[in-house]
């Protein structure tokens, strides 16, 4: 599973609700450019903020990156359903483009050691989705059989890359996407790409 867009709402629409304004530019400045270096562990969020300190939107950007519980809230309904899958015996692994700061926040909220069986995080691996090597990393590290594994991501480019890497994947458009897949899987209906 990916984290953003599935377990935590990192969407631009959430940011706009939080800041009460159109955030096209702020969102791009916050999560684009040098932020990509934060995602692969080559730069801290603090360093990213320092580079933006003279930007006209600096205070909004700083607010978003220093208040993750607001800018990236837990999607409770999704979390409860996914937690129920773990309780049913499904093995859950995370594969996410994430900064160290965001990982710490998410781990505090979910206590990942009890919620998932493992995870691969871009800031630790120094590579991010959609690079093919990160998909192979999760399969190899946790000895996962691609025939018994499915990856959900909210970004189509990551789903395409995962499928190209031999990691069966589905685009997560809503919780119903996951529920429908699980229902079919539990009924023994074979998924076809």
C-alpha positions as CSV (number, residue, x, y, z in Angstrom):
1,X,0.0,0.0,0.0
2,X,1.0,3.6,-0.6
3,X,0.5,6.0,2.3
4,X,-0.5,9.3,0.8
5,X,-3.9,9.4,-0.7
6,X,-4.8,6.0,0.9
7,X,-4.1,6.3,4.6
8,X,-3.3,10.0,4.9
9,X,-4.9,12.8,2.9
10,X,-2.0,14.7,1.3
11,X,-4.2,16.1,-1.4
12,X,-4.2,19.7,-2.7
13,X,-7.9,19.9,-1.9
14,X,-7.1,19.2,1.8
15,X,-4.4,21.9,1.7
16,X,-6.9,24.4,0.2
17,X,-9.5,23.6,2.9
18,X,-6.8,24.1,5.5
19,X,-5.5,27.4,4.2
20,X,-8.9,28.6,2.8
21,X,-7.6,29.6,-0.6
22,X,-6.5,28.3,-4.0
23,X,-3.2,26.6,-3.4
24,X,-2.0,25.6,-6.9
25,X,1.2,27.6,-6.5
26,X,1.7,26.9,-2.8
27,X,1.2,23.1,-3.3
28,X,3.8,23.1,-6.1
29,X,6.3,25.1,-4.1
30,X,5.8,22.9,-1.0
31,X,5.9,19.5,-2.6
32,X,7.8,20.2,-5.9
33,X,11.3,21.3,-6.7
34,X,13.8,20.6,-3.9
35,X,11.2,18.7,-1.9
36,X,11.9,15.7,-4.2
37,X,15.4,15.6,-2.6
38,X,13.7,15.3,0.8
39,X,11.7,12.3,-0.5
40,X,14.9,10.4,-1.3
41,X,16.7,11.4,1.9
42,X,19.2,13.8,0.3
43,X,17.8,16.9,2.0
44,X,15.9,17.5,5.2
45,X,12.6,19.3,5.3
46,X,14.3,21.9,7.4
47,X,16.8,22.5,4.6
48,X,14.0,22.6,2.1
49,X,12.3,25.3,4.1
50,X,15.5,27.3,4.5
51,X,15.8,27.5,0.7
52,X,12.3,28.9,0.6
53,X,12.6,31.4,3.4
54,X,12.5,34.4,1.0
55,X,9.5,33.1,-0.9
56,X,6.3,35.1,-0.7
57,X,4.4,31.9,0.4
58,X,7.0,30.9,3.0
59,X,4.7,31.1,6.0
60,X,2.1,28.9,4.3
61,X,4.7,26.4,3.2
62,X,6.2,26.3,6.7
63,X,2.8,25.9,8.2
64,X,2.0,22.9,6.0
65,X,5.3,21.1,6.5
66,X,5.4,21.7,10.3
67,X,1.8,20.8,11.0
68,X,1.5,17.4,9.4
69,X,-1.5,16.4,11.5
70,X,-3.4,19.1,9.7
71,X,-1.8,19.1,6.3
72,X,-1.8,15.3,6.1
73,X,-4.6,14.0,8.3
74,X,-5.3,10.3,8.8
75,X,-8.1,9.1,6.6
76,X,-10.0,7.3,9.4
77,X,-12.4,5.2,7.4
78,X,-9.7,3.9,5.1
79,X,-7.5,3.2,8.1
80,X,-10.2,1.3,9.9
81,X,-10.9,-0.9,6.8
82,X,-7.3,-1.6,6.2
83,X,-6.7,-2.4,9.9
84,X,-9.6,-4.9,9.6
85,X,-7.8,-6.6,6.7
86,X,-4.7,-7.1,9.0
87,X,-7.1,-8.5,11.6
88,X,-8.4,-11.0,9.0
89,X,-4.9,-12.2,8.4
90,X,-3.8,-10.2,5.4
91,X,-0.2,-9.2,5.3
92,X,0.3,-5.5,4.8
93,X,3.4,-3.8,3.5
94,X,3.9,-0.1,2.8
95,X,5.7,1.3,-0.2
96,X,5.8,5.1,-0.1
97,X,7.6,8.2,-1.3
98,X,8.0,9.9,2.0
99,X,10.3,12.2,4.0
100,X,11.8,11.3,7.3
101,X,9.6,13.9,9.0
102,X,6.4,12.5,7.5
103,X,7.5,8.9,8.4
104,X,8.0,9.9,12.0
105,X,4.6,11.5,12.1
106,X,2.9,8.5,10.5
107,X,4.7,6.1,12.8
108,X,3.5,8.1,15.8
109,X,-0.1,8.0,14.6
110,X,-0.2,4.4,13.5
111,X,2.6,2.6,15.4
112,X,3.7,1.0,12.2
113,X,5.3,-2.0,13.9
114,X,1.8,-3.2,14.9
115,X,0.0,-2.0,11.9
116,X,2.0,-3.4,9.0
117,X,4.3,-6.3,8.4
118,X,7.0,-4.1,6.8
119,X,7.7,-1.1,4.6
120,X,10.0,0.4,2.1
121,X,10.3,4.2,2.3
122,X,11.9,6.4,-0.3
123,X,13.9,8.5,2.1
124,X,15.6,5.4,3.4
125,X,16.2,3.8,0.0
126,X,17.3,7.0,-1.8
127,X,15.0,6.1,-4.6
128,X,11.4,6.8,-5.2
129,X,8.4,5.6,-7.2
130,X,8.0,5.3,-10.1
131,X,11.6,4.1,-10.4
132,X,11.4,0.4,-11.0
133,X,14.1,-0.6,-8.5
134,X,11.9,0.4,-5.5
135,X,9.2,-2.1,-6.5
136,X,11.7,-4.9,-6.7
137,X,13.2,-3.9,-3.4
138,X,9.9,-4.5,-1.5
139,X,9.3,-7.8,-3.3
140,X,12.8,-9.1,-2.5
141,X,13.2,-7.7,1.0
142,X,10.0,-9.3,2.3
143,X,10.2,-12.4,0.0
144,X,6.9,-11.6,-1.6
145,X,5.5,-13.7,-4.4
146,X,4.1,-11.3,-7.1
147,X,1.4,-13.8,-7.8
148,X,0.1,-13.5,-4.2
149,X,0.8,-9.7,-3.9
150,X,-1.1,-6.6,-5.0
151,X,0.0,-3.0,-4.7
152,X,-2.4,-0.1,-4.4
153,X,-1.3,3.5,-5.2
154,X,-3.3,6.6,-5.8
155,X,-1.1,7.8,-8.7
156,X,-1.5,6.1,-12.0
157,X,2.2,6.6,-13.0
158,X,3.3,4.5,-10.0
159,X,0.8,1.8,-10.8
160,X,2.0,1.6,-14.4
161,X,5.7,1.4,-13.2
162,X,4.9,-1.2,-10.7
163,X,3.1,-3.4,-13.2
164,X,6.0,-2.9,-15.7
165,X,8.3,-4.1,-12.8
166,X,6.3,-7.3,-12.4
167,X,4.5,-6.1,-9.3
168,X,0.7,-6.4,-9.9
169,X,-0.9,-3.1,-9.0
170,X,-4.2,-1.3,-9.0
171,X,-4.9,2.4,-9.0
172,X,-6.6,3.4,-5.7
173,X,-9.4,5.8,-6.6
174,X,-11.4,5.4,-3.4
175,X,-11.9,3.0,-0.6
176,X,-14.4,1.2,-2.8
177,X,-11.6,0.2,-5.1
178,X,-9.9,-1.7,-2.3
179,X,-13.2,-3.1,-1.0
180,X,-14.2,-4.4,-4.4
181,X,-10.9,-6.0,-4.9
182,X,-10.9,-7.7,-1.5
183,X,-14.5,-8.9,-2.0
184,X,-13.6,-10.5,-5.4
185,X,-10.4,-12.0,-3.9
186,X,-12.4,-13.5,-1.0
187,X,-14.9,-15.0,-3.4
188,X,-12.1,-16.5,-5.4
189,X,-12.6,-14.4,-8.5
190,X,-9.2,-14.0,-10.2
191,X,-8.0,-10.5,-10.9
192,X,-7.0,-9.8,-14.5
193,X,-5.0,-6.8,-15.5
